[in-house]
């Protein structure tokens, strides 16, 4: 099963349903629509599994200022293609 890593600060919003997507650098390793994947904080046991419901290529111009600032803190200087993955939780824990 593929696994996406998140910062600890995103665990609660993911589990309570207020965070339903993630924006990642474009990569051939990203999951596909309908794929079930694990979410974890680093290389530890997944805190949940989720099904990918949508996958779209976006660019920095199409992102809110708050999200753009957040992404630049994660990917400093990166201005390439991004992928928004939307998901629905399958199970927690």
Secondary structure, DSSP 8 states (H G I E B T S, - for coil): --EEE--GGGHHHHHTTS--EEEEE--TTS--TT-EEEEESSSS--SEEEEEEEEEEE-GGGS-HHHHHHHHHHSTT--S-EEEEEEEEEEE-
